[in-house]
Amino acid sequence: MTPKGLIAIGLAWLVAVVLWVCFFDRSFSYVWMAPNVSKQAALIFGIYLSMVVYLVFLIGWLAPLGLGIYGLVRHR
């Protein structure tokens, strides 16, 4: 991938994150604990997994943007 393509991907990802944060609910408070212990463990695992995926979504745009800028600066 070219540096300009990486910059475009990073900026598009950043726009998607900004729109998501502005217009959608980012709360994980919708989960209720089930009476069964195995269901509680599954819910807790699901909560942590969704939080990790959400954080990767929020900060993942930095990698392609940084690599694209590095590629542009290095090849000039």
C-alpha positions in Angstrom: 0.0 0.0 0.0 1.3 3.5 -0.8 1.8 6.1 1.9 -1.0 8.2 0.4 -3.3 5.3 0.6 -2.4 4.7 4.2 -3.1 8.3 5.0 -6.5 8.1 3.3 -7.4 5.0 5.2 -6.3 6.6 8.5 -8.3 9.7 7.9 -11.4 7.8 6.8 -11.1 5.7 9.9 -10.8 8.8 12.0 -13.9 10.3 10.5 -15.8 7.0 11.2 -14.7 7.2 14.9 -15.7 10.8 15.3 -19.1 10.1 13.8 -19.6 7.0 16.0 -18.6 8.9 19.1 -20.9 11.9 18.2 -24.0 10.0 17.2 -24.1 6.6 18.9 -24.2 5.3 22.4 -20.8 4.3 23.8 -22.1 3.0 27.1 -21.7 -0.6 28.2 -24.4 -0.2 30.9 -27.0 -2.2 28.9 -25.8 -5.6 30.3 -27.6 -7.2 33.2 -26.2 -10.0 35.3 -27.9 -13.3 34.8 -28.8 -15.5 37.8 -26.7 -18.4 36.5 -22.9 -18.3 37.2 -21.9 -19.6 33.8 -24.1 -16.9 32.2 -22.5 -14.3 34.4 -19.0 -15.4 33.3 -20.0 -15.3 29.6 -21.5 -11.8 30.0 -18.4 -10.5 31.7 -16.2 -12.0 29.0 -18.5 -10.4 26.4 -18.4 -7.0 28.1 -14.5 -7.1 28.2 -14.3 -8.3 24.6 -16.6 -5.6 23.3 -14.6 -3.0 25.2 -11.4 -4.2 23.7 -12.8 -4.1 20.2 -14.3 -0.7 20.9 -10.9 0.6 22.0 -9.1 -0.8 19.0 -11.7 0.9 16.8 -11.1 4.2 18.6 -7.3 4.2 18.4 -6.7 2.0 15.4 -6.7 4.9 12.9 -3.3 6.0 14.3 -1.4 3.1 12.8 -2.2 3.6 9.1 -2.0 7.4 9.5 1.4 7.2 11.2 2.8 4.7 8.7 1.5 6.8 5.8 3.1 10.0 7.1 6.3 8.1 7.8 6.4 6.8 4.3 5.8 10.2 2.8 8.5 11.8 4.9 11.0 9.1 4.3 10.6 9.0 0.5 10.9 12.8 -0.1 
